[in-house]
Amino acid sequence: MSKFVIGVDLGGTKINTGIIDESGKVILSIKVPTLAKEGPYPVIERIKKSIYDVLIEANMKLEDIKGIGIISPGPIDSEKGLVVNPSNLPGWDHIPIVKLLREEFKLPVMLDNDANAAALAEYMFGSGRGLKNFVYITVSTGIGGGVIIDGKLYRGTNSNAGEVGHMTINYNGPKCNCGNFGCFETYASGTAIARFAKKAVLEGRSTLIKELAGEKEINAQHVFEAAIKGDNVALELIDEEAFYLGIGISNIIAFANPERITLGGGVSNQLDMFYNRMMETINERSLKSMVDVCQIVKSELKDDIGILGAAAIII
């Protein structure tokens, strides 16, 4: 039986396609721009071409492949194989991507939410190995997550469970893109860090952040760079980030009672800078019996987690 799968990570800016073996080793991967503004069907043609291209580069044939896993931002319907209406994929309104790829490649094809699949990848191949109850949180442009309960990925009624970024942590907070107010991701995502930094600059506060950004738009990385240089405003913003992350994570601990929570995404790369303050907040706000049995760690899979998650739903 074929021991390789193809994983496709469909994002708003890029398509990452890889060949992965059943142990989670990435054999080869390629990235192409999504060009999402062109609409769903040109993007699907690019996905098809990327699958053929990765097979050619790896000197493999379709007969060597067990199946194709594809992940997408939510909302999706994994049972029906539909990408429903993600905010960063314009025009994708109930697009039957699984059906279209099955027709093209004559292989099993499965679709899942990107954060759910990332949780499954981390559980199978990374920091969640050997655990029964595990949560993965990605902290990047937004905040997403996936929950493993008793060794199984919990998808919810229509495949969209784990949207931890849209928990309310301040009922009177700013409006989120989802329509809610005061969502976790409006306070603790990379986008939120950048928003708070821009506000500080507009208020005329003395900070290196604007200088580091130059002509570019201020982002979270500029804040971390300024903090490394000892910038007081940046250090204050990172302290706030740790505080808000701690609030959100304490809510997740209360709900899921996991053995481990893994943080992934771009902001997690700087975990050492805010870990102690984050843990201080978590310990203040969590039941001791629950927080004492929960480790909080950084993702082991990093940049490959998308295609590994796509592969994991087939494996």
C-alpha positions as CSV (number, residue, x, y, z in Angstrom):
1,M,0.0,0.0,0.0
2,S,1.2,3.5,-0.8
3,K,3.1,5.1,2.1
4,F,3.0,8.7,0.9
5,V,0.3,11.4,1.1
6,I,0.0,14.8,-0.4
7,G,-0.8,17.7,1.9
8,V,-2.1,21.0,0.6
9,D,-2.2,24.1,2.8
10,L,-4.5,26.6,1.1
11,G,-4.0,30.1,2.6
12,G,-5.0,33.6,1.6
13,T,-1.5,34.5,0.3
14,K,0.1,31.2,-0.6
15,I,-0.5,27.5,-1.4
16,N,2.0,25.1,0.2
17,T,1.9,21.6,-1.3
18,G,4.1,18.7,0.0
19,I,4.6,15.0,-0.1
20,I,4.8,13.5,3.3
21,D,5.4,9.9,4.5
22,E,3.3,8.2,7.2
23,S,5.8,9.0,9.9
24,G,5.4,12.8,9.2
25,K,8.6,13.3,7.3
26,V,8.3,16.0,4.6
27,I,9.8,14.5,1.4
28,L,9.5,17.6,-0.7
29,S,7.3,20.7,-0.7
30,I,6.7,23.7,-3.0
31,K,5.0,27.1,-2.5
32,V,3.1,29.1,-5.0
33,P,1.1,32.4,-4.6
34,T,-2.6,31.9,-4.0
35,L,-3.6,35.0,-6.0
36,A,-6.9,34.8,-4.1
37,K,-8.5,37.9,-5.9
38,E,-8.8,35.8,-9.0
39,G,-11.5,33.8,-7.4
40,P,-11.9,30.1,-6.4
41,Y,-11.6,28.3,-9.8
42,P,-8.3,29.8,-10.9
43,V,-6.9,29.0,-7.4
44,I,-8.1,25.4,-7.7
45,E,-6.3,25.1,-11.0
46,R,-3.1,26.3,-9.3
47,I,-3.6,23.7,-6.6
48,K,-3.9,21.0,-9.2
49,K,-0.8,22.2,-10.9
50,S,1.1,22.4,-7.6
51,I,0.2,18.7,-7.0
52,Y,1.4,17.6,-10.4
53,D,4.6,19.7,-10.0
54,V,5.5,18.3,-6.6
55,L,5.0,14.8,-7.9
56,I,7.3,15.6,-10.9
57,E,10.0,17.1,-8.6
58,A,9.9,14.1,-6.3
59,N,10.0,11.7,-9.3
60,M,6.7,10.1,-8.1
61,K,3.5,9.0,-9.7
62,L,-0.1,9.2,-8.5
63,E,0.1,5.5,-7.9
64,D,2.6,6.2,-5.1
65,I,0.1,8.4,-3.2
66,K,-2.5,7.2,-0.6
67,G,-4.6,10.3,-0.7
68,I,-4.7,14.1,-0.7
69,G,-5.4,16.2,2.4
70,I,-6.3,19.9,2.0
71,I,-6.7,22.5,4.7
72,S,-8.3,25.9,4.5
73,P,-9.2,28.7,6.7
74,G,-12.7,28.3,8.1
75,P,-15.6,28.2,7.9
76,I,-15.6,24.9,6.0
77,D,-17.7,21.8,6.0
78,S,-15.5,18.7,6.1
79,E,-18.4,16.3,5.8
80,K,-19.5,17.8,2.5
81,G,-16.0,18.8,1.3
82,L,-16.9,22.5,1.0
83,V,-14.9,25.6,1.6
84,V,-17.8,27.8,2.9
85,N,-16.8,31.4,3.1
86,P,-13.4,32.3,4.5
87,S,-12.8,36.0,4.9
88,N,-9.4,35.8,3.2
89,L,-10.6,33.8,0.2
90,P,-13.0,36.1,-1.7
91,G,-15.7,34.3,-3.7
92,W,-15.3,30.9,-2.0
93,D,-19.0,30.4,-1.2
94,H,-19.6,26.7,-0.6
95,I,-17.0,25.6,-3.2
96,P,-16.8,21.8,-3.6
97,I,-13.1,21.5,-3.5
98,V,-13.0,17.9,-2.4
99,K,-15.2,16.8,-5.3
100,L,-13.1,18.8,-7.9
101,L,-9.8,17.3,-6.7
102,R,-11.3,13.7,-6.5
103,E,-12.4,14.1,-10.1
104,E,-9.0,15.3,-11.2
105,F,-6.7,12.8,-9.4
106,K,-9.0,9.8,-8.7
107,L,-7.7,9.6,-5.2
108,P,-9.2,9.9,-1.7
109,V,-9.4,13.6,-0.8
110,M,-10.2,15.1,2.6
111,L,-10.7,18.7,3.8
112,D,-10.4,20.2,7.2
113,N,-10.1,23.5,9.0
114,D,-6.5,24.7,9.1
115,A,-6.3,25.1,12.9
116,N,-7.9,21.7,13.5
117,A,-5.5,20.0,11.2
118,A,-2.5,21.8,12.8
119,A,-3.7,20.4,16.1
120,L,-3.8,16.9,14.7
121,A,-0.3,17.3,13.2
122,E,1.1,18.5,16.5
123,Y,-0.6,15.6,18.2
124,M,0.6,13.0,15.8
125,F,4.1,14.3,14.9
126,G,5.0,17.0,17.4
127,S,4.6,18.1,21.0
128,G,1.3,16.3,21.5
129,R,2.6,12.8,20.9
130,G,1.5,10.3,23.5
131,L,-1.1,12.6,25.1
132,K,-4.9,12.1,25.4
133,N,-6.1,15.6,26.0
134,F,-4.3,18.4,24.1
135,V,-4.9,21.9,22.7
136,Y,-3.1,23.6,19.9
137,I,-3.3,27.4,19.6
138,T,-1.9,29.4,16.7
139,V,-1.2,33.1,17.5
140,S,-0.5,34.9,14.2
141,T,-2.5,37.3,12.1
142,G,-5.5,36.0,14.1
143,I,-5.9,33.3,16.7
144,G,-7.2,29.8,16.0
145,G,-7.0,26.4,17.7
146,G,-7.8,22.8,17.7
147,V,-8.7,20.4,20.5
148,I,-7.8,16.8,21.0
149,I,-10.1,15.0,23.5
150,D,-9.5,11.4,24.6
151,G,-7.1,11.0,21.6
152,K,-9.5,12.3,19.0
153,L,-9.8,15.6,17.2
154,Y,-12.9,17.3,18.3
155,R,-14.5,18.9,15.2
156,G,-17.9,20.0,16.5
157,T,-21.2,19.8,14.7
158,N,-20.1,21.3,11.4
159,S,-16.3,21.1,11.5
160,N,-15.5,24.4,13.0
161,A,-14.9,23.7,16.7
162,G,-11.8,25.1,18.3
163,E,-12.3,28.8,17.2
164,V,-10.8,29.9,20.4
165,G,-9.8,33.3,18.9
166,H,-13.5,34.3,19.0
167,M,-14.0,33.7,22.8
168,T,-15.0,37.1,24.3
169,I,-12.4,38.3,26.8
170,N,-13.8,41.8,27.1
171,Y,-17.5,42.2,26.4
172,N,-17.0,46.0,25.8
173,G,-14.0,45.5,23.5
174,P,-13.4,46.4,19.8
175,K,-15.5,44.8,17.1
176,C,-13.9,41.7,15.6
177,N,-14.0,40.7,11.9
178,C,-16.3,37.9,13.0
179,G,-18.9,40.4,14.2
180,N,-18.4,39.8,17.9
181,F,-16.9,42.3,20.3
182,G,-13.8,41.9,22.5
183,C,-12.6,38.6,21.0
184,F,-9.4,37.0,22.2
185,E,-7.8,37.7,18.8
186,T,-8.6,41.4,19.0
187,Y,-6.4,41.6,22.0
188,A,-3.7,38.9,21.7
189,S,-3.0,38.2,18.0
190,G,-0.1,39.7,16.0
191,T,-2.6,42.0,14.4
192,A,-3.6,43.2,17.8
193,I,0.0,43.9,18.9
194,A,0.4,46.0,15.7
195,R,-2.8,47.9,16.4
196,F,-1.8,48.8,19.9
197,A,1.7,49.8,18.6
198,K,0.2,52.1,16.0
199,K,-2.0,53.7,18.7
200,A,1.1,54.4,20.8
201,V,2.9,56.0,17.9
202,L,-0.2,58.2,17.0
203,E,-0.3,59.3,20.6
204,G,3.2,60.6,20.2
205,R,4.8,58.3,22.7
206,S,8.6,58.1,22.5
207,T,9.4,54.7,20.9
208,L,11.7,53.0,18.4
209,I,8.8,51.2,16.8
210,K,8.1,53.8,14.1
211,E,11.8,54.1,13.2
212,L,12.2,50.3,12.9
213,A,9.1,50.1,10.6
214,G,10.4,52.8,8.3
215,E,8.1,53.2,5.3
216,K,6.4,49.9,6.1
217,E,3.3,49.4,8.1
218,I,4.0,48.7,11.7
219,N,3.7,45.0,12.6
220,A,4.2,42.8,15.6
221,Q,7.8,42.0,14.6
222,H,8.7,45.7,14.8
223,V,7.4,45.7,18.4
224,F,9.5,42.6,19.4
225,E,12.6,44.1,17.7
226,A,12.1,47.4,19.7
227,A,11.7,45.4,22.9
228,I,15.0,43.6,22.3
229,K,16.6,47.1,22.2
230,G,15.1,48.0,25.5
231,D,12.3,50.2,24.2
232,N,9.9,50.9,27.1
233,V,6.8,51.2,25.0
234,A,7.5,48.0,23.2
235,L,8.2,46.2,26.5
236,E,4.9,47.5,27.8
237,L,3.0,46.2,24.7
238,I,4.6,42.8,25.1
239,D,3.6,42.8,28.8
240,E,0.0,43.5,27.7
241,E,0.2,40.7,25.1
242,A,1.3,38.2,27.8
243,F,-1.6,39.4,30.0
244,Y,-4.2,38.9,27.3
245,L,-2.8,35.6,26.2
246,G,-2.9,34.5,29.8
247,I,-6.6,35.4,30.1
248,G,-7.5,33.4,26.9
249,I,-5.4,30.4,27.9
250,S,-6.9,30.3,31.4
251,N,-10.3,30.1,29.8
252,I,-9.1,27.2,27.6
253,I,-7.7,25.4,30.6
254,A,-11.1,25.8,32.4
255,F,-12.9,24.4,29.4
256,A,-10.7,21.6,28.1
257,N,-8.5,20.6,31.2
258,P,-5.7,19.5,28.8
259,E,-2.4,17.9,29.6
260,R,-0.6,20.3,27.3
261,I,-1.3,23.4,25.3
262,T,1.0,24.1,22.4
263,L,1.5,27.6,21.0
264,G,2.3,28.0,17.3
265,G,2.2,30.8,14.8
266,G,4.5,33.8,14.3
267,V,4.0,35.4,17.7
268,S,4.9,32.1,19.4
269,N,8.4,32.4,18.0
270,Q,9.0,35.1,20.6
271,L,7.5,33.1,23.5
272,D,10.6,33.5,25.7
273,M,10.0,37.2,25.8
274,F,6.5,36.9,27.4
275,Y,6.3,33.4,28.8
276,N,6.8,34.3,32.5
277,R,4.3,37.2,32.5
278,M,1.8,35.0,30.6
279,M,2.2,32.1,33.1
280,E,1.8,34.6,36.0
281,T,-1.6,35.6,34.6
282,I,-2.6,31.9,33.9
283,N,-1.7,30.9,37.5
284,E,-3.7,33.9,38.9
285,R,-6.8,33.0,36.9
286,S,-6.9,29.2,36.6
287,L,-8.0,26.5,39.1
288,K,-4.8,25.2,40.7
289,S,-5.8,21.6,40.2
290,M,-6.1,22.2,36.4
291,V,-3.2,24.4,35.8
292,D,-0.8,22.1,37.8
293,V,-1.4,19.3,35.3
294,C,-1.1,21.5,32.1
295,Q,2.2,22.2,30.4
296,I,2.4,25.2,28.0
297,V,5.0,24.8,25.2
298,K,6.1,26.0,21.8
299,S,5.2,24.1,18.6
300,E,7.8,21.6,17.4
301,L,6.6,21.7,13.7
302,K,6.9,25.3,12.8
303,D,6.7,26.2,9.1
304,D,5.7,22.6,8.0
305,I,2.7,22.4,10.3
306,G,0.2,23.3,7.5
307,I,1.1,20.5,5.1
308,L,1.7,18.1,7.9
309,G,-1.8,18.9,9.2
310,A,-3.2,18.3,5.7
311,A,-1.4,15.0,5.5
312,A,-2.5,14.0,9.0
313,I,-6.2,14.1,8.1
314,I,-5.5,11.4,5.5
315,I,-3.0,9.3,7.6
